[in-house]
Amino acid sequence: MKIEVEIAVELSQDLPVRKDTSYERADIEAAISNAYLGAELVWSGISEGGSISFPAFMADRLGNLGYVRGPALPLAVLQPGSSTSLKLWLNGQIAFDAAGQHPTKDPLTWLWDYANNHSRPSTALRAGSIITTGSLCGAIEVAGPGDVSVQLGNDDDMHFALS
């Protein structure tokens, strides 16, 4: 199993499929009411990990184990290029200690792309939905059960146990 520390967003309004126009990034930002610190619990059935084709990678990730939503974050964490210190402890041992940054440098990239996907279900992005944005630290290997602590910046932290 692995842990990916992420930012999740909550939609305050529906984002229906648009037929004649596309969503701009500002439209996506305006539809977000809250941002949260979170941790996705993932596993892989493919030994090549992220080096496989994107469709195979996505199909592999559909079997993730769960998500832990942590504290609310200021919406400023969604700005392109944002990075802040990120620490992850597994059973009291540092497993990650570096700047946390989205792989595309913009946490809203994938949500924005999905919102503009004309083949998605029209009701997929509803008000109240919580959507993850992608890992800030890659996937950190977890050897077994234990305590997990995450700190983003100086003020935002969360703790949970894996059993």
VENRA-V476792 format. One line per field, one symbol per residue. psi: psi as a letter, one per 40 degrees, with the letter a starting at -180 (. if undefined). Layout:
BEGIN
psi=???
END
This chain:
BEGIN
psi=iihhhihiihheiigihhdeiihiddddddehdiiiiihhhiihehdebeeiidddddddeefidahhhaiiiiedeehhehiiihhhhhfehhdhgahhiideeheedddddddeheeihdedgiheihhieiieeahhhhdaiaihihhhaedhiiiiih.
END
